[in-house]
Amino acid sequence: MKEVGKRLKALRESIGISQVKMAEAIGSTQSSVNRYENGQSSPSVELLRRYADYFDVSLDYIFARTDKPQGKIYEFRPKASPAREEMRRFIEMCFDPQSPMNEKLKETLLRMMEDGE
């Protein structure tokens, strides 16, 4: 939990607020925030969610599993459904292979289709 404490402290210090203000923001006490930051105590899952919401970061970031605050280290890739494959074939047919933007437009549409599922 030392890494979690370091992240919590760095997040708090990055916006220049005191432990007292942080405690008020997440519904805790200054002494608890101090213990979390020093790795002497572990915040509850609910408090970790409040930290993540307050700083608009992922729990993966707080747990030091990634250095990306948005925390997207796993990507869900469901298997292609028949409807999805049909849409993919339709998109393929819609673009002129001679167009210099053909591949870029196709990839953009396919990515949008995948993100919308």
N, C-alpha and C positions, 0 to 999 in steps of 0.2 A: 504493500500500500504506500510505500515511500514515493513511487512514481506518481501515483494518484495525487498525493499531497503536493508534490512539486508542481503538477499541472494546475491544481486548484489555486495554489498561491500565485503562479505565473499569470493565470487568467485574471485573478483579482487585481494584482499589481498592474496588469496591462491597461486597466481603465482607471487606475489610481484611486481605488476606494479602500477604506479601512476595513478591518475585520468586523468592526461593529456594524458598519453599513451592509457588509456582505451577509452577516448573520440576520439582520432585519429583512434583507431581500429574499432569503431562502427559508425564513422561519426557524432560525436556530439561535444559538448564543455565541457571543464572541469567543468564549473559552472553548466551545466545541469546534468552531472554525479554526482556531489556533491548533487544536489537537489534530484535526484533519490534515491541515497543511504541514504539520511536523511529523506526520505518519504515526502518531501515538494512538489514533482512534480511526475507525472506519465509518464514514457516513452511511446512512441507510440508502437503499435503492431509491427511495422517494426523494431524499435530499440530493442524491446524484442527478436525478432527473431535473430537479429544480435548478441545479448548477448548469446543466446542459441547456435548459430552456433560457435561463437568464443570460448566458453568454452566447447562445445560439450556436452551440457546437454539439458534436455527437458524443455519445458515451464512449465510442471507440477512441476518440481523441482524449477524453478525460482519463481513460484507462491506459493511455500511452501505447495503444495498439497501432496507431497511425499518427503521423505529424500533420495530416490534413484535417482541419477543423470540421469539415463536412463529413469526414469519416467513412467515405464510401470505399471500404476495402474489399467487400464482397459484392459480387454482381449476380443477381438472380437471372438465370437464363432458362426459362421454361422451354420444354420441348415444343417444337413447331406443331401447331394444330392444323388440321386440314384447311380451315378458313384462313389461317395465316399464310399457308403455302399458296393458296389461291390468290390472295392479295399480292404476294410477292411476284407471282407470274404476271398478274395484271400490271403491276408497276413496271416490270421488265418490258412489257409490250408497249408501254406508253412513251418510251423515249427513243429518239432517233440516235442510233449508234454512231452516226457521223458528227453529231454535235459535240463540241469540245467540253461542254458542261454536263454531258450525259451521265457519266459515272458519279460526279459530285451530287447532282440532283437526285439520282437514284438512291445513293447512299443516305442522303439527308431524309428522303421520304421513308426509306426502310427503317432508319433509326427512330424517326418520329413514330412510326407504326409500333415498333418494339417498346418505346417508352410509354406509349398510351395504354399498354396492356396491364 
